[in-house]
Amino acid sequence: MKNLTYFTSEFVSPGHPDKVSDQISDAVLDACLKDDPSSRVACEVFCTTGQVIVGGEITTSTYIDVQKIVRDKIAEIGYTEGMGFDENCGVLSAIHAQSPDIAMGVDTGGAGDQGIMFGGAVKETPELMPLALVLARAIMVRLTKMTRSKELDWARPDAKSQVTLAYDENGKIDHVDTIVLSVQHNPDIVHEDIKKDVIEKVIKPVLASYNLDPAQVQSYHINPTGRFVIGGPNGDTGLTGRKIIVDTYGGYFRHGGGAFSGKDPSKVDRSAAYAARWVAKNIVAADLADKCEVQLSYAIGVVEPTSIKVDTFGTGKVSEIELANAVKKVFDLTPRGIEKELELRSGKFNYQDLAAFGHIGRTDLDLPWEKCNKVEELKKALNK
């Protein structure tokens, strides 16, 4: 009998009510930054049956059509008439300008707020991400594509996945233990057909793409209640920023608590979390550790981070103090430095795309914080 421990991560579809809110928040941000890259945006969204409320603080020189942004995004996600929530819902806008008290600190190059941010990397996948999160996301990506293409013509936009991995005594992955997948569906299909379609057409191809044996999976839980017809904002209220673990590492690394969506890059909740991932990934890519977590902290109006901490969980090739000192030399972790280095106002990517399928470890987008472009500088700083 093997002595195993277990770890689980979840993921949700773009049609999950909280993700609907996240995507609308970031669609508003994208619209602001497109014509005014210096926009200050903090946009929050609440969605429920037949209603979307958009609130927050926006200071921009451009005009944004909130009504059109909301309705276009809902249609893109796939909510149509008869689902209790669609593009014809009511849209209420309650937006005002950014507080001058906050702007005073940001205008000088300081952070837009205090806070702590974490980023991590681990040698479990080629993209240096935790495998449980990667698998849960891959399942959701495949399911969403098949739903939108009508290959799964019974499926509706709302869905959640969950993957449990078993680890041996040495901390190595032994097998995929449990997979949970709940999929919103039309009322006509029977449960057994859903289960067969999902396992054969969605889950098994994903496992095969990662060279994992589906036969080793101990249990599948597909729509465990047996019915999931009412879903999306009609079944559960959605709010911006309630899926921060899905957005990052699936709980494998710590999280500072700050959400990303709807916030312009002056908000270190977002930009510094991206920077912490960038730092951690370069440390692991440089073979300075097999697993690394970086914590950054900031004070409102203060330019330099108030702390930088590196944790390698006993896998580091040099001390964590040496690594932290090297990070200070190699990376510009001031708010404006992060914005510039990570091209956060460049328009090279859409923030709403991150809101749909995660902000960290993406291989389908060319994201600056996923580049291992500081490896040699780190080694040089450490005389490696």
Contacts in CASP RR format, 6 or more apart in sequence:
PFRMAT RR
TARGET T0000
AUTHOR 0000-0000-0000
METHOD contacts of the structure
MODEL  1
MKNLTYFTSEFVSPGHPDKVSDQISDAVLDACLKDDPSSRVACEVFCTTG
QVIVGGEITTSTYIDVQKIVRDKIAEIGYTEGMGFDENCGVLSAIHAQSP
DIAMGVDTGGAGDQGIMFGGAVKETPELMPLALVLARAIMVRLTKMTRSK
ELDWARPDAKSQVTLAYDENGKIDHVDTIVLSVQHNPDIVHEDIKKDVIE
KVIKPVLASYNLDPAQVQSYHINPTGRFVIGGPNGDTGLTGRKIIVDTYG
GYFRHGGGAFSGKDPSKVDRSAAYAARWVAKNIVAADLADKCEVQLSYAI
GVVEPTSIKVDTFGTGKVSEIELANAVKKVFDLTPRGIEKELELRSGKFN
YQDLAAFGHIGRTDLDLPWEKCNKVEELKKALNK
2 168 0 8 1.000
2 174 0 8 1.000
3 168 0 8 1.000
3 169 0 8 1.000
4 166 0 8 1.000
4 167 0 8 1.000
4 168 0 8 1.000
4 174 0 8 1.000
5 166 0 8 1.000
5 167 0 8 1.000
5 171 0 8 1.000
6 164 0 8 1.000
6 165 0 8 1.000
6 166 0 8 1.000
6 167 0 8 1.000
6 177 0 8 1.000
7 130 0 8 1.000
7 132 0 8 1.000
7 164 0 8 1.000
7 165 0 8 1.000
7 167 0 8 1.000
7 252 0 8 1.000
8 132 0 8 1.000
8 162 0 8 1.000
8 163 0 8 1.000
8 164 0 8 1.000
8 165 0 8 1.000
8 178 0 8 1.000
9 130 0 8 1.000
9 132 0 8 1.000
9 133 0 8 1.000
9 135 0 8 1.000
9 136 0 8 1.000
9 162 0 8 1.000
9 163 0 8 1.000
9 245 0 8 1.000
9 249 0 8 1.000
9 250 0 8 1.000
9 251 0 8 1.000
9 252 0 8 1.000
10 136 0 8 1.000
10 160 0 8 1.000
10 161 0 8 1.000
10 162 0 8 1.000
10 163 0 8 1.000
10 180 0 8 1.000
10 245 0 8 1.000
10 246 0 8 1.000
10 250 0 8 1.000
11 133 0 8 1.000
11 136 0 8 1.000
11 137 0 8 1.000
11 139 0 8 1.000
11 140 0 8 1.000
11 160 0 8 1.000
11 161 0 8 1.000
11 162 0 8 1.000
11 246 0 8 1.000
11 250 0 8 1.000
12 18 0 8 1.000
12 19 0 8 1.000
12 140 0 8 1.000
12 159 0 8 1.000
12 160 0 8 1.000
12 161 0 8 1.000
12 243 0 8 1.000
12 246 0 8 1.000
13 19 0 8 1.000
13 140 0 8 1.000
13 143 0 8 1.000
13 144 0 8 1.000
13 147 0 8 1.000
13 157 0 8 1.000
13 158 0 8 1.000
13 159 0 8 1.000
13 160 0 8 1.000
14 20 0 8 1.000
14 23 0 8 1.000
14 77 0 8 1.000
14 144 0 8 1.000
14 157 0 8 1.000
14 356 0 8 1.000
14 357 0 8 1.000
15 77 0 8 1.000
15 78 0 8 1.000
15 79 0 8 1.000
15 157 0 8 1.000
15 158 0 8 1.000
15 159 0 8 1.000
15 232 0 8 1.000
16 158 0 8 1.000
16 159 0 8 1.000
16 160 0 8 1.000
16 232 0 8 1.000
16 243 0 8 1.000
17 47 0 8 1.000
17 48 0 8 1.000
17 158 0 8 1.000
17 231 0 8 1.000
17 232 0 8 1.000
17 233 0 8 1.000
17 235 0 8 1.000
17 236 0 8 1.000
17 237 0 8 1.000
17 238 0 8 1.000
18 238 0 8 1.000
18 239 0 8 1.000
18 240 0 8 1.000
18 241 0 8 1.000
18 242 0 8 1.000
18 243 0 8 1.000
19 243 0 8 1.000
19 355 0 8 1.000
19 356 0 8 1.000
20 45 0 8 1.000
20 47 0 8 1.000
20 73 0 8 1.000
20 74 0 8 1.000
20 77 0 8 1.000
20 79 0 8 1.000
20 232 0 8 1.000
20 233 0 8 1.000
20 238 0 8 1.000
21 44 0 8 1.000
21 45 0 8 1.000
21 46 0 8 1.000
21 47 0 8 1.000
21 238 0 8 1.000
21 239 0 8 1.000
21 240 0 8 1.000
21 241 0 8 1.000
21 242 0 8 1.000
21 261 0 8 1.000
22 45 0 8 1.000
22 240 0 8 1.000
22 241 0 8 1.000
22 243 0 8 1.000
22 247 0 8 1.000
22 261 0 8 1.000
22 262 0 8 1.000
22 355 0 8 1.000
22 356 0 8 1.000
23 73 0 8 1.000
23 77 0 8 1.000
23 261 0 8 1.000
23 352 0 8 1.000
23 355 0 8 1.000
23 356 0 8 1.000
24 45 0 8 1.000
24 47 0 8 1.000
24 52 0 8 1.000
24 54 0 8 1.000
24 69 0 8 1.000
24 70 0 8 1.000
24 73 0 8 1.000
24 74 0 8 1.000
24 240 0 8 1.000
25 43 0 8 1.000
25 44 0 8 1.000
25 45 0 8 1.000
25 240 0 8 1.000
25 261 0 8 1.000
25 262 0 8 1.000
25 355 0 8 1.000
26 261 0 8 1.000
26 262 0 8 1.000
26 350 0 8 1.000
26 351 0 8 1.000
26 352 0 8 1.000
26 354 0 8 1.000
26 355 0 8 1.000
27 69 0 8 1.000
27 70 0 8 1.000
27 72 0 8 1.000
27 73 0 8 1.000
27 352 0 8 1.000
28 41 0 8 1.000
28 43 0 8 1.000
28 54 0 8 1.000
28 58 0 8 1.000
28 64 0 8 1.000
28 66 0 8 1.000
28 69 0 8 1.000
28 262 0 8 1.000
29 39 0 8 1.000
29 41 0 8 1.000
29 43 0 8 1.000
29 261 0 8 1.000
29 262 0 8 1.000
29 263 0 8 1.000
29 264 0 8 1.000
29 351 0 8 1.000
29 352 0 8 1.000
30 350 0 8 1.000
30 351 0 8 1.000
30 352 0 8 1.000
31 62 0 8 1.000
31 64 0 8 1.000
31 65 0 8 1.000
31 69 0 8 1.000
32 39 0 8 1.000
32 41 0 8 1.000
32 58 0 8 1.000
32 60 0 8 1.000
32 62 0 8 1.000
32 64 0 8 1.000
32 264 0 8 1.000
33 39 0 8 1.000
33 41 0 8 1.000
33 264 0 8 1.000
33 345 0 8 1.000
33 347 0 8 1.000
33 351 0 8 1.000
34 62 0 8 1.000
34 347 0 8 1.000
35 61 0 8 1.000
35 62 0 8 1.000
36 60 0 8 1.000
36 61 0 8 1.000
36 62 0 8 1.000
37 345 0 8 1.000
37 346 0 8 1.000
37 347 0 8 1.000
38 345 0 8 1.000
39 58 0 8 1.000
39 59 0 8 1.000
39 60 0 8 1.000
39 61 0 8 1.000
39 62 0 8 1.000
39 264 0 8 1.000
40 57 0 8 1.000
40 58 0 8 1.000
40 59 0 8 1.000
40 60 0 8 1.000
40 98 0 8 1.000
40 103 0 8 1.000
40 106 0 8 1.000
40 264 0 8 1.000
40 266 0 8 1.000
41 57 0 8 1.000
41 58 0 8 1.000
41 59 0 8 1.000
41 60 0 8 1.000
41 262 0 8 1.000
41 263 0 8 1.000
41 264 0 8 1.000
42 56 0 8 1.000
42 57 0 8 1.000
42 58 0 8 1.000
42 98 0 8 1.000
42 262 0 8 1.000
42 263 0 8 1.000
42 264 0 8 1.000
42 267 0 8 1.000
43 54 0 8 1.000
43 55 0 8 1.000
43 56 0 8 1.000
43 58 0 8 1.000
43 95 0 8 1.000
43 240 0 8 1.000
43 262 0 8 1.000
43 263 0 8 1.000
44 54 0 8 1.000
44 55 0 8 1.000
44 56 0 8 1.000
44 239 0 8 1.000
44 240 0 8 1.000
44 262 0 8 1.000
45 52 0 8 1.000
45 53 0 8 1.000
45 54 0 8 1.000
45 55 0 8 1.000
45 238 0 8 1.000
45 239 0 8 1.000
45 240 0 8 1.000
46 52 0 8 1.000
46 53 0 8 1.000
46 237 0 8 1.000
46 238 0 8 1.000
46 239 0 8 1.000
46 240 0 8 1.000
47 53 0 8 1.000
47 85 0 8 1.000
47 89 0 8 1.000
47 233 0 8 1.000
47 237 0 8 1.000
47 238 0 8 1.000
48 85 0 8 1.000
48 233 0 8 1.000
48 234 0 8 1.000
48 237 0 8 1.000
48 238 0 8 1.000
49 84 0 8 1.000
49 85 0 8 1.000
49 233 0 8 1.000
49 234 0 8 1.000
49 235 0 8 1.000
50 84 0 8 1.000
50 85 0 8 1.000
50 86 0 8 1.000
50 89 0 8 1.000
50 90 0 8 1.000
50 233 0 8 1.000
50 234 0 8 1.000
51 89 0 8 1.000
51 90 0 8 1.000
51 91 0 8 1.000
51 92 0 8 1.000
52 70 0 8 1.000
52 74 0 8 1.000
52 89 0 8 1.000
52 90 0 8 1.000
52 91 0 8 1.000
52 92 0 8 1.000
52 233 0 8 1.000
53 91 0 8 1.000
53 92 0 8 1.000
53 94 0 8 1.000
54 66 0 8 1.000
54 70 0 8 1.000
54 91 0 8 1.000
54 92 0 8 1.000
54 93 0 8 1.000
54 94 0 8 1.000
54 95 0 8 1.000
55 93 0 8 1.000
55 94 0 8 1.000
55 95 0 8 1.000
56 94 0 8 1.000
56 95 0 8 1.000
56 96 0 8 1.000
57 95 0 8 1.000
57 96 0 8 1.000
57 97 0 8 1.000
57 98 0 8 1.000
57 99 0 8 1.000
58 64 0 8 1.000
58 95 0 8 1.000
58 96 0 8 1.000
58 97 0 8 1.000
58 98 0 8 1.000
59 97 0 8 1.000
59 98 0 8 1.000
59 103 0 8 1.000
66 91 0 8 1.000
66 93 0 8 1.000
66 95 0 8 1.000
67 91 0 8 1.000
67 93 0 8 1.000
70 91 0 8 1.000
71 87 0 8 1.000
71 88 0 8 1.000
71 89 0 8 1.000
71 91 0 8 1.000
72 87 0 8 1.000
73 352 0 8 1.000
74 85 0 8 1.000
74 86 0 8 1.000
74 87 0 8 1.000
74 89 0 8 1.000
75 86 0 8 1.000
75 87 0 8 1.000
77 157 0 8 1.000
78 148 0 8 1.000
78 157 0 8 1.000
79 85 0 8 1.000
79 86 0 8 1.000
79 87 0 8 1.000
79 157 0 8 1.000
79 232 0 8 1.000
79 233 0 8 1.000
80 86 0 8 1.000
81 88 0 8 1.000
83 156 0 8 1.000
83 231 0 8 1.000
83 232 0 8 1.000
83 234 0 8 1.000
84 234 0 8 1.000
85 232 0 8 1.000
85 233 0 8 1.000
85 234 0 8 1.000
102 112 0 8 1.000
102 113 0 8 1.000
102 300 0 8 1.000
104 301 0 8 1.000
105 112 0 8 1.000
105 300 0 8 1.000
105 301 0 8 1.000
106 112 0 8 1.000
106 266 0 8 1.000
106 301 0 8 1.000
106 335 0 8 1.000
108 301 0 8 1.000
108 303 0 8 1.000
109 301 0 8 1.000
109 303 0 8 1.000
109 334 0 8 1.000
109 335 0 8 1.000
109 336 0 8 1.000
110 300 0 8 1.000
110 301 0 8 1.000
110 302 0 8 1.000
110 303 0 8 1.000
110 334 0 8 1.000
110 335 0 8 1.000
110 336 0 8 1.000
111 266 0 8 1.000
111 268 0 8 1.000
111 272 0 8 1.000
111 298 0 8 1.000
111 299 0 8 1.000
111 300 0 8 1.000
111 301 0 8 1.000
111 302 0 8 1.000
111 303 0 8 1.000
111 335 0 8 1.000
112 266 0 8 1.000
112 267 0 8 1.000
112 268 0 8 1.000
112 298 0 8 1.000
112 300 0 8 1.000
112 301 0 8 1.000
112 335 0 8 1.000
113 267 0 8 1.000
113 268 0 8 1.000
113 269 0 8 1.000
113 298 0 8 1.000
113 300 0 8 1.000
114 297 0 8 1.000
114 298 0 8 1.000
114 299 0 8 1.000
114 300 0 8 1.000
115 256 0 8 1.000
115 258 0 8 1.000
115 268 0 8 1.000
115 269 0 8 1.000
115 297 0 8 1.000
115 298 0 8 1.000
116 256 0 8 1.000
116 257 0 8 1.000
116 295 0 8 1.000
116 296 0 8 1.000
116 297 0 8 1.000
117 256 0 8 1.000
117 258 0 8 1.000
117 268 0 8 1.000
117 269 0 8 1.000
117 272 0 8 1.000
117 273 0 8 1.000
117 275 0 8 1.000
117 276 0 8 1.000
117 295 0 8 1.000
117 296 0 8 1.000
117 297 0 8 1.000
117 298 0 8 1.000
118 248 0 8 1.000
118 253 0 8 1.000
118 254 0 8 1.000
118 255 0 8 1.000
118 256 0 8 1.000
118 273 0 8 1.000
118 276 0 8 1.000
118 293 0 8 1.000
118 294 0 8 1.000
118 295 0 8 1.000
118 296 0 8 1.000
119 248 0 8 1.000
119 249 0 8 1.000
119 253 0 8 1.000
119 273 0 8 1.000
119 276 0 8 1.000
119 277 0 8 1.000
119 279 0 8 1.000
119 280 0 8 1.000
119 293 0 8 1.000
119 294 0 8 1.000
119 295 0 8 1.000
119 360 0 8 1.000
120 249 0 8 1.000
120 253 0 8 1.000
120 276 0 8 1.000
120 277 0 8 1.000
120 280 0 8 1.000
120 281 0 8 1.000
120 292 0 8 1.000
120 293 0 8 1.000
120 294 0 8 1.000
121 128 0 8 1.000
121 129 0 8 1.000
121 277 0 8 1.000
121 280 0 8 1.000
121 281 0 8 1.000
121 283 0 8 1.000
121 284 0 8 1.000
121 285 0 8 1.000
121 291 0 8 1.000
121 292 0 8 1.000
122 128 0 8 1.000
122 129 0 8 1.000
122 130 0 8 1.000
122 252 0 8 1.000
122 284 0 8 1.000
122 290 0 8 1.000
122 291 0 8 1.000
122 292 0 8 1.000
123 284 0 8 1.000
123 290 0 8 1.000
123 291 0 8 1.000
124 130 0 8 1.000
124 131 0 8 1.000
124 134 0 8 1.000
124 173 0 8 1.000
125 131 0 8 1.000
125 134 0 8 1.000
125 210 0 8 1.000
127 134 0 8 1.000
127 361 0 8 1.000
127 363 0 8 1.000
127 370 0 8 1.000
128 281 0 8 1.000
128 284 0 8 1.000
128 285 0 8 1.000
128 361 0 8 1.000
129 249 0 8 1.000
129 360 0 8 1.000
129 361 0 8 1.000
130 249 0 8 1.000
130 250 0 8 1.000
130 251 0 8 1.000
130 252 0 8 1.000
130 253 0 8 1.000
131 165 0 8 1.000
131 173 0 8 1.000
131 210 0 8 1.000
132 163 0 8 1.000
132 164 0 8 1.000
132 165 0 8 1.000
132 250 0 8 1.000
132 252 0 8 1.000
133 163 0 8 1.000
133 249 0 8 1.000
133 250 0 8 1.000
133 251 0 8 1.000
133 252 0 8 1.000
134 210 0 8 1.000
134 361 0 8 1.000
135 163 0 8 1.000
135 176 0 8 1.000
135 206 0 8 1.000
135 207 0 8 1.000
135 210 0 8 1.000
135 212 0 8 1.000
136 161 0 8 1.000
136 162 0 8 1.000
136 163 0 8 1.000
136 250 0 8 1.000
137 161 0 8 1.000
137 357 0 8 1.000
137 358 0 8 1.000
138 206 0 8 1.000
138 209 0 8 1.000
138 210 0 8 1.000
139 161 0 8 1.000
139 163 0 8 1.000
139 179 0 8 1.000
139 181 0 8 1.000
139 202 0 8 1.000
139 203 0 8 1.000
139 206 0 8 1.000
140 159 0 8 1.000
140 161 0 8 1.000
140 357 0 8 1.000
141 357 0 8 1.000
142 202 0 8 1.000
142 205 0 8 1.000
142 206 0 8 1.000
143 152 0 8 1.000
143 155 0 8 1.000
143 159 0 8 1.000
143 161 0 8 1.000
143 181 0 8 1.000
143 183 0 8 1.000
143 198 0 8 1.000
143 202 0 8 1.000
144 157 0 8 1.000
144 159 0 8 1.000
146 152 0 8 1.000
146 155 0 8 1.000
146 201 0 8 1.000
146 202 0 8 1.000
147 155 0 8 1.000
147 156 0 8 1.000
147 157 0 8 1.000
147 159 0 8 1.000
151 201 0 8 1.000
152 197 0 8 1.000
152 201 0 8 1.000
152 202 0 8 1.000
154 185 0 8 1.000
154 186 0 8 1.000
154 188 0 8 1.000
154 189 0 8 1.000
154 193 0 8 1.000
154 194 0 8 1.000
154 197 0 8 1.000
155 183 0 8 1.000
155 184 0 8 1.000
155 185 0 8 1.000
156 183 0 8 1.000
156 184 0 8 1.000
156 185 0 8 1.000
156 186 0 8 1.000
156 231 0 8 1.000
157 184 0 8 1.000
157 232 0 8 1.000
158 183 0 8 1.000
158 184 0 8 1.000
158 228 0 8 1.000
158 231 0 8 1.000
158 232 0 8 1.000
159 181 0 8 1.000
159 182 0 8 1.000
159 183 0 8 1.000
159 184 0 8 1.000
160 180 0 8 1.000
160 181 0 8 1.000
160 182 0 8 1.000
161 179 0 8 1.000
161 180 0 8 1.000
161 181 0 8 1.000
162 178 0 8 1.000
162 179 0 8 1.000
162 180 0 8 1.000
162 181 0 8 1.000
163 176 0 8 1.000
163 178 0 8 1.000
163 179 0 8 1.000
163 180 0 8 1.000
164 176 0 8 1.000
164 177 0 8 1.000
164 178 0 8 1.000
164 179 0 8 1.000
165 173 0 8 1.000
165 174 0 8 1.000
165 175 0 8 1.000
165 176 0 8 1.000
165 177 0 8 1.000
166 173 0 8 1.000
166 174 0 8 1.000
166 175 0 8 1.000
166 176 0 8 1.000
166 177 0 8 1.000
167 173 0 8 1.000
167 174 0 8 1.000
168 174 0 8 1.000
175 212 0 8 1.000
175 213 0 8 1.000
175 216 0 8 1.000
175 217 0 8 1.000
175 218 0 8 1.000
176 207 0 8 1.000
176 212 0 8 1.000
176 216 0 8 1.000
176 217 0 8 1.000
177 217 0 8 1.000
177 218 0 8 1.000
177 219 0 8 1.000
178 217 0 8 1.000
178 218 0 8 1.000
178 219 0 8 1.000
178 220 0 8 1.000
178 221 0 8 1.000
179 203 0 8 1.000
179 217 0 8 1.000
179 219 0 8 1.000
179 220 0 8 1.000
179 221 0 8 1.000
180 220 0 8 1.000
180 221 0 8 1.000
180 222 0 8 1.000
180 224 0 8 1.000
181 198 0 8 1.000
181 202 0 8 1.000
181 203 0 8 1.000
181 220 0 8 1.000
181 221 0 8 1.000
181 222 0 8 1.000
181 223 0 8 1.000
182 222 0 8 1.000
182 223 0 8 1.000
182 224 0 8 1.000
182 228 0 8 1.000
183 194 0 8 1.000
183 198 0 8 1.000
183 222 0 8 1.000
183 223 0 8 1.000
183 228 0 8 1.000
184 228 0 8 1.000
184 229 0 8 1.000
184 231 0 8 1.000
184 232 0 8 1.000
185 194 0 8 1.000
185 223 0 8 1.000
185 228 0 8 1.000
185 229 0 8 1.000
186 229 0 8 1.000
187 229 0 8 1.000
191 223 0 8 1.000
191 226 0 8 1.000
191 227 0 8 1.000
194 222 0 8 1.000
194 223 0 8 1.000
195 220 0 8 1.000
195 222 0 8 1.000
195 223 0 8 1.000
198 222 0 8 1.000
199 220 0 8 1.000
199 222 0 8 1.000
203 214 0 8 1.000
203 220 0 8 1.000
204 214 0 8 1.000
207 213 0 8 1.000
207 214 0 8 1.000
207 217 0 8 1.000
208 214 0 8 1.000
240 259 0 8 1.000
240 261 0 8 1.000
240 262 0 8 1.000
241 247 0 8 1.000
241 258 0 8 1.000
241 259 0 8 1.000
241 260 0 8 1.000
241 261 0 8 1.000
242 259 0 8 1.000
244 255 0 8 1.000
244 257 0 8 1.000
244 258 0 8 1.000
244 259 0 8 1.000
244 260 0 8 1.000
245 251 0 8 1.000
245 255 0 8 1.000
246 358 0 8 1.000
247 259 0 8 1.000
247 260 0 8 1.000
247 261 0 8 1.000
247 354 0 8 1.000
247 355 0 8 1.000
247 358 0 8 1.000
247 359 0 8 1.000
247 360 0 8 1.000
248 255 0 8 1.000
248 273 0 8 1.000
248 358 0 8 1.000
248 359 0 8 1.000
248 360 0 8 1.000
249 255 0 8 1.000
249 360 0 8 1.000
253 293 0 8 1.000
254 293 0 8 1.000
254 295 0 8 1.000
256 273 0 8 1.000
257 269 0 8 1.000
258 269 0 8 1.000
258 273 0 8 1.000
259 269 0 8 1.000
260 269 0 8 1.000
260 270 0 8 1.000
260 273 0 8 1.000
260 354 0 8 1.000
260 355 0 8 1.000
260 359 0 8 1.000
261 351 0 8 1.000
261 354 0 8 1.000
261 355 0 8 1.000
262 351 0 8 1.000
263 269 0 8 1.000
263 270 0 8 1.000
264 270 0 8 1.000
264 345 0 8 1.000
265 271 0 8 1.000
265 335 0 8 1.000
265 338 0 8 1.000
265 339 0 8 1.000
265 342 0 8 1.000
265 344 0 8 1.000
265 345 0 8 1.000
266 335 0 8 1.000
266 339 0 8 1.000
268 296 0 8 1.000
268 298 0 8 1.000
268 335 0 8 1.000
268 338 0 8 1.000
271 335 0 8 1.000
271 338 0 8 1.000
271 339 0 8 1.000
271 342 0 8 1.000
271 344 0 8 1.000
272 296 0 8 1.000
272 298 0 8 1.000
272 305 0 8 1.000
272 333 0 8 1.000
272 335 0 8 1.000
272 338 0 8 1.000
273 359 0 8 1.000
274 338 0 8 1.000
274 342 0 8 1.000
274 344 0 8 1.000
274 359 0 8 1.000
274 360 0 8 1.000
274 369 0 8 1.000
275 296 0 8 1.000
275 331 0 8 1.000
275 333 0 8 1.000
275 338 0 8 1.000
275 341 0 8 1.000
275 342 0 8 1.000
275 369 0 8 1.000
276 294 0 8 1.000
276 295 0 8 1.000
276 296 0 8 1.000
277 360 0 8 1.000
277 361 0 8 1.000
277 369 0 8 1.000
277 370 0 8 1.000
278 331 0 8 1.000
278 341 0 8 1.000
278 342 0 8 1.000
278 368 0 8 1.000
278 369 0 8 1.000
278 370 0 8 1.000
278 371 0 8 1.000
278 374 0 8 1.000
279 294 0 8 1.000
279 327 0 8 1.000
279 331 0 8 1.000
279 333 0 8 1.000
279 374 0 8 1.000
280 292 0 8 1.000
280 293 0 8 1.000
280 294 0 8 1.000
281 369 0 8 1.000
281 370 0 8 1.000
281 372 0 8 1.000
282 372 0 8 1.000
282 373 0 8 1.000
282 374 0 8 1.000
282 375 0 8 1.000
282 378 0 8 1.000
283 289 0 8 1.000
283 292 0 8 1.000
283 294 0 8 1.000
283 310 0 8 1.000
283 312 0 8 1.000
283 323 0 8 1.000
283 327 0 8 1.000
283 378 0 8 1.000
284 290 0 8 1.000
284 291 0 8 1.000
284 292 0 8 1.000
285 372 0 8 1.000
285 375 0 8 1.000
286 372 0 8 1.000
286 375 0 8 1.000
286 376 0 8 1.000
286 378 0 8 1.000
286 379 0 8 1.000
286 384 0 8 1.000
287 317 0 8 1.000
288 312 0 8 1.000
288 316 0 8 1.000
288 317 0 8 1.000
288 318 0 8 1.000
288 323 0 8 1.000
288 378 0 8 1.000
288 379 0 8 1.000
288 382 0 8 1.000
288 384 0 8 1.000
289 312 0 8 1.000
289 313 0 8 1.000
289 314 0 8 1.000
289 315 0 8 1.000
289 316 0 8 1.000
289 317 0 8 1.000
289 323 0 8 1.000
290 312 0 8 1.000
290 315 0 8 1.000
290 316 0 8 1.000
291 312 0 8 1.000
291 313 0 8 1.000
291 315 0 8 1.000
292 310 0 8 1.000
292 311 0 8 1.000
292 312 0 8 1.000
292 313 0 8 1.000
292 315 0 8 1.000
292 316 0 8 1.000
293 310 0 8 1.000
293 311 0 8 1.000
293 313 0 8 1.000
294 308 0 8 1.000
294 309 0 8 1.000
294 310 0 8 1.000
294 311 0 8 1.000
294 327 0 8 1.000
295 307 0 8 1.000
295 308 0 8 1.000
295 309 0 8 1.000
295 311 0 8 1.000
296 305 0 8 1.000
296 307 0 8 1.000
296 308 0 8 1.000
296 333 0 8 1.000
297 305 0 8 1.000
297 306 0 8 1.000
297 307 0 8 1.000
298 305 0 8 1.000
298 306 0 8 1.000
298 335 0 8 1.000
299 306 0 8 1.000
303 334 0 8 1.000
303 335 0 8 1.000
303 336 0 8 1.000
304 333 0 8 1.000
304 334 0 8 1.000
305 333 0 8 1.000
305 334 0 8 1.000
308 324 0 8 1.000
308 327 0 8 1.000
308 328 0 8 1.000
308 333 0 8 1.000
309 320 0 8 1.000
309 324 0 8 1.000
310 320 0 8 1.000
310 323 0 8 1.000
310 324 0 8 1.000
310 327 0 8 1.000
311 320 0 8 1.000
312 320 0 8 1.000
312 323 0 8 1.000
316 323 0 8 1.000
317 384 0 8 1.000
318 382 0 8 1.000
318 384 0 8 1.000
322 382 0 8 1.000
323 382 0 8 1.000
325 381 0 8 1.000
326 378 0 8 1.000
326 381 0 8 1.000
326 382 0 8 1.000
327 333 0 8 1.000
327 378 0 8 1.000
329 381 0 8 1.000
330 374 0 8 1.000
330 377 0 8 1.000
330 378 0 8 1.000
330 381 0 8 1.000
331 341 0 8 1.000
331 374 0 8 1.000
332 338 0 8 1.000
332 340 0 8 1.000
332 341 0 8 1.000
338 344 0 8 1.000
339 345 0 8 1.000
341 368 0 8 1.000
342 368 0 8 1.000
342 369 0 8 1.000
343 368 0 8 1.000
348 366 0 8 1.000
349 365 0 8 1.000
349 366 0 8 1.000
349 367 0 8 1.000
353 365 0 8 1.000
354 362 0 8 1.000
354 365 0 8 1.000
357 364 0 8 1.000
360 369 0 8 1.000
361 367 0 8 1.000
361 370 0 8 1.000
362 370 0 8 1.000
363 370 0 8 1.000
378 384 0 8 1.000
END
